[in-house]
Amino acid sequence: MDALTTRAPKQDRSRATRRKLLEAAVSCLAERGWSGSTVSAVAERAGVTRGAAQHHFPTREDLFTAAIEHVAEEWLDAVRERARALPRDGESRTRAVVDMLVGVYTGPLFRAALHLWVAAADEEQLRPRVNALEARIGREAHRLAVEFLDADESVEGVRESVQATLDMARGLGLANLLSDDSARRAGIVRQWSRILDTVIHARPEQPPGS
């Protein structure tokens, strides 16, 4: 067996261990918050040793920022895949896109990320990483929302309305943290989708006499 053949299984195992740690970190953060999410707790949940965890992620900050980034990338890939099944156009598509965005902010990824953001307010060494990560994910979420809504941001009010959709989704996610807010949320999503659709598909005013 040559060195290349031997190396491949080791690399596969290393990648598998890294993935287990990242997924365990997100679920741990979502359930226990920052104070309860130690490297040891994540390693135990992932079924690996603390030493193995620290081999991949030397610091706690490395582990949890990488975990949120990893799951966010997976979410973006899943959203792109789900977008293929969206209605072609019209208000039904707008509603489906808003539903999809709100679903992200009411899921475990948002809950985990929220704990990380709150921790960053007090943890000086964590703050720059979280700020950079939040900015990058925010830009990509906005870009995908514009793409899926087929929105023309050169039209007055459209960019602000798309951003308001993301801000609303984040707010609904916060409201859902303490109790099941699904009934109220469904009515808000339905009404906002109607409003957003009229903004995105508004016809330009015709000049008098045209």
For each residue, the residues with C-beta under 8 A, 3 or more apart:
1: 5 6
2: 5 6
3: 6 7
4: 7 8
5: 1 2 8
6: 1 2 3 9 10
7: 3 4 10 11
8: 4 5 11 12
9: 6 12 13
10: 6 7 13 14
11: 7 8 14 15
12: 8 9 15 16
13: 9 10 16 17
14: 10 11 17 18 56
15: 11 12 18 19
16: 12 13 19 20
17: 13 14 20 21 46 48 52 56
18: 14 15 21 22 56
19: 15 16 22 23 70
20: 16 17 23 24 46 47 48
21: 17 18 24 25 42 43 46 48 53 56 57 63 67
22: 18 19 25 26 63 66 67 70 71
23: 19 20 26 27 46 67 70 71
24: 20 21 27 28 42 43 45 46
25: 21 22 28 29 37 42 63 64 66 67
26: 22 23 29 30 67 68 70 71 108 109 112
27: 23 24 30 31 45 108 112
28: 24 25 31 32 36 37 41 42 45
29: 25 26 32 33 34 37 64 67 68 112 115 116
30: 26 27 108 109 111 112 115
31: 27 28 36
32: 28 29 35 36 37 41
33: 29 36 37 115
34: 29 37 64 115 116 118 119 123
35: 32
36: 28 31 32 33 41
37: 25 28 29 32 33 34 41 42 64 115
38: 41 42 60
39: 42 43 50 53 54 57 60 63
40: 43 44 50
41: 28 32 36 37 38 44 45
42: 21 24 25 28 37 38 39 45 46 53 63
43: 21 24 39 40 46 48 49 50 52 53
44: 40 41 47
45: 24 27 28 41 42
46: 17 20 21 23 24 42 43 53
47: 20 44
48: 17 20 21 43 52 53
49: 43 52 53
50: 39 40 43 53 54
51: 54 55
52: 17 43 48 49 55 56
53: 21 39 42 43 46 48 49 50 56 57 63
54: 39 50 51 57 58
55: 51 52
56: 14 17 18 21 52 53 63
57: 21 39 53 54 60 62 63 66
58: 54 62
59: 62 63
60: 38 39 57 63 64
61: 64 65 123 125 126 129
62: 57 58 59 65 66
63: 21 22 25 39 42 53 56 57 59 60 66 67
64: 25 29 34 37 60 61 67 68 116 126
65: 61 62 68 69 116 126 129 130 133
66: 22 25 57 62 63 69 70
67: 21 22 23 25 26 29 63 64 70 71 112
68: 26 29 64 65 71 72 109 112 113 116 133
69: 65 66 72 73 133
70: 19 22 23 26 66 67 73 74
71: 22 23 26 67 68 74 75 109 112
72: 68 69 75 76 109 113 133 137
73: 69 70 76 77
74: 70 71 77 78
75: 71 72 78 79 104 109
76: 72 73 79 80 140 144
77: 73 74 80 81
78: 74 75 81 82
79: 75 76 82 83 100 104 144
80: 76 77 83 84 144
81: 77 78 84
82: 78 79 85 86 100
83: 79 80 86 100 144 147 148
84: 80 81
85: 82
86: 82 83 93 96 97 100 148
87: 90 92 93 96
88: 93
89: 93 150
90: 87 93 94 197
91: 94 95 193 194 197
92: 87 95 96
93: 86 87 88 89 90 96 97 148 149 150
94: 90 91 97 98 149 193 196 197 200
95: 91 92 98 99 189 190 193 197
96: 86 87 92 93 99 100
97: 86 93 94 100 101 145 148 149
98: 94 95 101 102 165 169 189 192 193 196
99: 95 96 102 103 189 193
100: 79 82 83 86 96 97 103 104 148
101: 97 98 104 105 141 145 165 166 169
102: 98 99 105 106 168 169 172 173 185 189
103: 99 100 106 107
104: 75 79 100 101 107 109 110 141 169
105: 101 102 110 169 170 172 173
106: 102 103 110 172 173 176 181 185
107: 103 104 110 111
108: 26 27 30 111 112
109: 26 30 68 71 72 75 104 112 113
110: 104 105 106 107 113 114 170 173
111: 30 107 108 114 115 173 177
112: 26 27 29 30 67 68 71 108 109 115 116
113: 68 72 109 110 116 117 134
114: 110 111 117 118 173 174 177
115: 29 30 33 34 37 111 112 118 119
116: 29 34 64 65 68 112 113 119 120 126 130
117: 113 114 120 121 130 134
118: 34 114 115 121 122
119: 34 115 116 122 123 126 130
120: 116 117 123 126 127 129 130 131
121: 117 118 127
122: 118 119
123: 34 61 119 120 126 127
124: 127
125: 61
126: 61 64 65 116 119 120 123 129 130
127: 120 121 123 124 130 131
128: 131 132
129: 61 65 120 126 132 133
130: 65 116 117 119 120 126 127 133 134
131: 120 127 128 134 135
132: 128 129 135 136
133: 65 68 69 72 129 130 136 137
134: 113 117 130 131 137 138
135: 131 132 138 139
136: 132 133 139 140
137: 72 133 134 140 141
138: 134 135 141 142 166
139: 135 136 142 143
140: 76 136 137 143 144
141: 101 104 137 138 144 145 166
142: 138 139 145 146 162 163 166
143: 139 140 146 147
144: 76 79 80 83 140 141 147 148
145: 97 101 141 142 148 149 151 162 165 166
146: 142 143 149 151 153 162
147: 83 143 144 150
148: 83 86 93 97 100 144 145
149: 93 94 97 145 146 162 196 200
150: 89 93 147 200
151: 145 146 158 159 161 162 200
152: 155 158 200
153: 146 158 159 162
154: 158
155: 152 158 202 204
156:
157: 160 161 199
158: 151 152 153 154 155 161 162 199 200
159: 151 153 162 163
160: 157 163 164
161: 151 157 158 164 165 195 196 199 200
162: 142 145 146 149 151 153 158 159 165 166 196
163: 142 159 160 166 167
164: 160 161 167 168
165: 98 101 145 161 162 168 169 192 196
166: 101 138 141 142 145 162 163 169 170
167: 163 164 170 171
168: 102 164 165 171 172 188 192
169: 98 101 102 104 105 165 166 172 173
170: 105 110 166 167 173 174
171: 167 168 174 175
172: 102 105 106 168 169 175 176 181 185 188 189
173: 102 105 106 110 111 114 169 170 176 177
174: 114 170 171 177
175: 171 172 178 181 184 185
176: 106 172 173 179 180 181 182 185
177: 111 114 173 174
178: 175
179: 176
180: 176 183
181: 106 172 175 176 184 185
182: 176 185 186
183: 180 186 187
184: 175 181 187 188
185: 102 106 172 175 176 181 182 188 189
186: 182 183 189 190
187: 183 184 190 191
188: 168 172 184 185 191 192
189: 95 98 99 102 172 185 186 192 193
190: 95 186 187 193 194
191: 187 188 194 195
192: 98 165 168 188 189 195 196
193: 91 94 95 98 99 189 190 196 197
194: 91 190 191 197 198
195: 161 191 192 198 199
196: 94 98 149 161 162 165 192 193 199 200
197: 90 91 94 95 193 194 200 201
198: 194 195 201 202
199: 157 158 161 195 196 202
200: 94 149 150 151 152 158 161 196 197
201: 197 198
202: 155 198 199
203:
204: 155
205:
206: 210
207: 210
208:
209:
210: 206 207
